[in-house]
């Protein structure tokens, strides 16, 4: 009986630790992306895109708004 309680406690601790690591990895992945939401026309061109109207089309900044 005592071994079952200890084993259950170890499994529960490992499960909670696993959730913590998964959450930390997800948070890191989400913050690593960090692309700016607006770029200058020059940055758009440098990224391989073409400034058109009010957004950058193509390249690494595709779909981002252009700053004046």
C-alpha positions in Angstrom: 0.0 0.0 0.0 2.8 2.4 0.9 4.6 1.7 -2.3 1.5 2.5 -4.4 1.2 5.9 -2.7 4.9 6.7 -3.3 4.7 5.5 -6.9 1.5 7.6 -7.5 3.3 10.7 -6.0 6.3 10.1 -8.3 4.1 9.8 -11.4 2.1 12.9 -10.5 5.2 14.9 -9.9 6.7 13.7 -13.3 3.5 14.6 -15.1 3.4 18.1 -13.6 7.0 18.7 -14.4 6.4 17.6 -18.0 3.6 20.1 -18.3 5.8 22.8 -17.0 8.5 22.0 -19.5 6.0 21.9 -22.4 4.5 25.2 -21.4 8.0 26.8 -21.2 8.9 25.5 -24.6 5.7 26.8 -26.1 6.2 30.3 -24.5 9.8 30.4 -25.9 8.7 29.4 -29.4 6.0 32.1 -29.3 8.3 34.9 -28.2 11.2 33.9 -30.5 9.2 34.7 -33.6 9.0 38.4 -32.8 8.7 39.8 -36.3 7.9 43.5 -36.5 4.3 44.3 -37.6 5.5 47.2 -39.7 8.6 47.8 -41.8 10.0 50.5 -44.0 9.9 50.2 -47.8 13.7 49.7 -47.6 13.4 46.8 -45.1 10.8 45.3 -47.4 13.1 45.4 -50.4 16.1 44.1 -48.4 13.9 41.1 -47.3 13.2 40.3 -50.9 9.7 41.9 -51.1 8.1 44.6 -53.1 6.4 47.6 -51.4 2.9 47.9 -52.8 0.2 50.3 -51.5 0.4 50.0 -47.7 2.0 46.6 -47.3 5.0 44.5 -48.3 4.3 41.8 -50.8 6.6 38.7 -50.9 9.9 38.1 -49.2 10.5 37.7 -45.5 8.2 40.6 -44.5 5.2 39.5 -46.6 1.9 41.0 -45.5 3.4 43.5 -43.1 2.4 47.1 -43.1 4.7 49.8 -44.5 5.9 52.7 -42.5 6.1 56.1 -44.1 
